[in-house]
Amino acid sequence: FEGDCHGLPVEREVEKMLGLHTLAEVEAFGASKFNNLCEESVWGFEGEWEKVTKRMGFWLDMKKRYATLDQEYMESEWWAL
């Protein structure tokens, strides 16, 4: 599983699932809980991503993958800045 897997599309999906419409509602729900659900949502599509990459002919090592939501990946980007 490689690629950009955090951001607005994931957040919107979780907001819809929870019925949240405003930042205040997200904050009242709890940022940590919200972030955890966003991460769970991403990994819920891992199998689909693997199927798509095979169909498209991507040669990826799915066992040594990176995902932009991984702490190690984010820290490497901050280090590069």
Backbone bond lengths (Angstrom), bond angles and torsions (degrees), N, CA, C in turn:
res aa  C-N    CA-C-N  psi(-1)  N-CA   C-N-CA  omega(-1)  CA-C   N-CA-C  phi
1 F - - - 1.443 - - 1.511 107.47 -
2 E 1.298 116.22 111.17 1.457 119.52 -178.29 1.509 109.06 -130.82
3 G 1.290 115.63 144.31 1.445 118.36 172.66 1.509 113.85 132.75
4 D 1.306 113.25 -175.88 1.459 122.07 -178.81 1.521 108.48 -78.29
5 C 1.315 116.46 114.69 1.462 118.82 -174.36 1.519 112.33 -133.18
6 H 1.310 116.86 29.70 1.456 118.76 172.09 1.517 108.31 -142.34
7 G 1.260 115.68 163.22 1.452 119.13 178.77 1.512 112.33 124.65
8 L 1.299 114.23 -164.02 1.458 122.02 -171.45 1.529 115.04 -55.95
9 P 1.346 120.62 -45.42 1.473 118.13 -179.41 1.522 113.26 -58.69
10 V 1.318 116.65 -40.69 1.468 120.26 179.61 1.524 109.93 -67.92
11 E 1.317 116.36 -44.42 1.470 120.10 -179.94 1.524 111.07 -61.51
12 R 1.328 117.07 -42.63 1.468 120.15 179.78 1.529 111.00 -62.30
13 E 1.329 116.20 -40.75 1.464 120.25 178.92 1.527 110.94 -59.88
14 V 1.327 117.25 -43.92 1.463 121.90 -179.34 1.531 110.27 -70.46
15 E 1.322 117.69 -40.29 1.470 120.58 176.35 1.520 110.56 -57.74
16 K 1.332 117.22 -44.56 1.469 121.04 178.34 1.525 111.07 -61.87
17 M 1.340 115.50 -44.10 1.464 120.79 -179.66 1.528 110.97 -59.31
18 L 1.335 115.93 -39.00 1.468 121.08 -177.39 1.531 113.45 -89.58
19 G 1.325 117.26 -11.01 1.461 120.78 -177.40 1.522 112.65 74.21
20 L 1.335 116.68 29.68 1.463 121.11 179.62 1.519 109.57 -95.37
21 H 1.351 116.34 142.87 1.470 120.14 -175.22 1.524 113.56 -126.49
22 T 1.314 118.27 -14.74 1.459 120.56 -176.53 1.530 110.13 -133.36
23 L 1.323 114.40 161.26 1.462 119.91 175.87 1.526 110.41 -60.46
24 A 1.320 116.92 -38.65 1.471 120.44 179.37 1.532 110.59 -60.42
25 E 1.318 117.14 -38.45 1.468 120.02 178.59 1.529 111.05 -67.63
26 V 1.331 116.05 -39.57 1.471 119.46 177.29 1.524 109.88 -63.58
27 E 1.333 116.77 -44.55 1.462 120.63 179.82 1.524 111.22 -63.78
28 A 1.326 117.35 -39.31 1.464 120.48 178.16 1.531 110.71 -65.76
29 F 1.329 117.10 -34.68 1.464 121.64 177.07 1.524 109.97 -65.94
30 G 1.338 115.69 -37.77 1.467 121.41 -179.95 1.521 111.10 116.45
31 A 1.321 116.36 119.22 1.459 121.44 -176.98 1.525 112.06 -60.37
32 S 1.317 117.02 -42.09 1.457 120.26 -178.56 1.530 111.26 -64.23
33 K 1.321 116.75 -45.97 1.469 120.37 177.94 1.521 110.41 -62.83
34 F 1.332 116.63 -41.38 1.461 121.55 179.56 1.528 110.40 -62.02
35 N 1.342 116.72 -46.03 1.460 120.87 179.08 1.528 111.62 -61.59
36 N 1.322 116.77 -40.56 1.466 120.32 178.40 1.523 111.04 -61.80
37 L 1.332 116.82 -41.81 1.462 119.98 178.33 1.522 111.38 -66.30
38 C 1.326 117.21 -35.57 1.463 120.58 176.64 1.528 110.22 -62.26
39 E 1.322 116.35 -44.74 1.464 119.96 178.89 1.527 111.07 -63.61
40 E 1.316 117.16 -42.96 1.464 120.46 177.28 1.525 110.58 -60.29
41 S 1.322 116.60 -39.89 1.456 121.11 179.29 1.521 111.02 -60.63
42 V 1.331 116.78 -44.07 1.471 120.74 178.91 1.520 110.50 -59.65
43 W 1.329 116.50 -50.51 1.465 119.13 -176.28 1.522 111.86 -68.36
44 G 1.316 117.58 -18.73 1.461 120.90 175.46 1.527 112.90 -64.78
45 F 1.331 116.41 -18.38 1.463 121.28 -179.36 1.531 112.71 -104.87
46 E 1.311 117.43 7.54 1.462 121.00 -176.22 1.532 112.22 -57.94
47 G 1.309 116.81 -45.53 1.468 120.38 -179.75 1.518 112.08 -62.15
48 E 1.316 116.44 -40.62 1.468 120.64 178.34 1.526 110.69 -64.46
49 W 1.337 116.65 -41.11 1.457 120.43 179.56 1.533 110.34 -61.92
50 E 1.317 116.88 -40.83 1.462 120.21 179.10 1.523 110.62 -62.77
51 K 1.334 117.90 -42.66 1.467 121.27 178.08 1.520 111.31 -62.17
52 V 1.324 116.85 -45.01 1.464 121.21 -178.20 1.528 110.87 -63.83
53 T 1.329 116.76 -43.42 1.463 118.65 -178.36 1.522 111.56 -64.81
54 K 1.312 117.59 -36.28 1.468 120.38 176.27 1.526 110.53 -65.44
55 R 1.334 116.74 -45.93 1.464 121.02 -179.55 1.521 111.91 -61.68
56 M 1.344 116.16 -35.03 1.461 120.46 -177.83 1.531 112.08 -83.72
57 G 1.305 117.51 -8.55 1.453 121.34 178.44 1.517 114.78 83.54
58 F 1.331 117.38 18.99 1.468 119.54 174.50 1.518 109.34 -69.93
59 W 1.294 117.20 138.76 1.452 122.20 175.12 1.507 107.33 -103.72
60 L 1.302 116.22 96.58 1.466 122.08 -177.34 1.512 109.68 -124.15
61 D 1.300 115.57 144.95 1.456 120.94 173.44 1.531 106.96 -91.30
62 M 1.308 116.31 96.85 1.460 121.22 -174.97 1.531 112.33 -69.56
63 K 1.319 117.81 -16.24 1.467 119.69 177.95 1.529 111.58 -83.65
64 K 1.336 117.14 -23.72 1.464 121.91 178.59 1.519 109.14 -116.79
65 R 1.266 115.92 48.67 1.449 121.85 -174.62 1.519 111.84 -80.29
66 Y 1.311 114.57 164.54 1.458 119.57 168.88 1.521 107.28 -124.10
67 A 1.276 116.09 153.60 1.454 121.62 175.57 1.522 106.80 -140.67
68 T 1.312 116.24 138.01 1.460 119.37 -174.63 1.519 112.95 -65.04
69 L 1.314 117.93 -12.52 1.465 119.12 177.20 1.520 112.71 -86.92
70 D 1.345 117.13 -9.24 1.465 120.46 177.48 1.523 110.80 -67.64
71 Q 1.307 115.98 135.93 1.462 121.20 -179.95 1.531 111.21 -57.73
72 E 1.321 116.52 -43.43 1.464 120.95 -179.39 1.531 111.09 -59.78
73 Y 1.340 116.68 -41.84 1.467 120.06 178.81 1.532 110.13 -64.60
74 M 1.322 117.13 -47.34 1.471 120.30 -178.88 1.523 111.22 -60.65
75 E 1.326 117.61 -42.12 1.455 121.23 -179.84 1.534 110.66 -65.18
76 S 1.331 117.32 -35.94 1.465 118.58 178.85 1.524 110.78 -67.27
77 E 1.304 117.21 -33.72 1.467 120.52 177.43 1.531 110.88 -68.67
78 W 1.324 116.21 -42.75 1.471 119.24 177.50 1.520 110.86 -63.48
79 W 1.354 116.52 -38.92 1.446 120.35 178.86 1.530 110.49 -61.89
80 A 1.344 116.78 -40.06 1.461 121.36 -178.33 1.534 111.76 -66.13
81 L 1.311 116.43 -27.73 1.471 119.53 179.08 1.501 110.19 -72.55
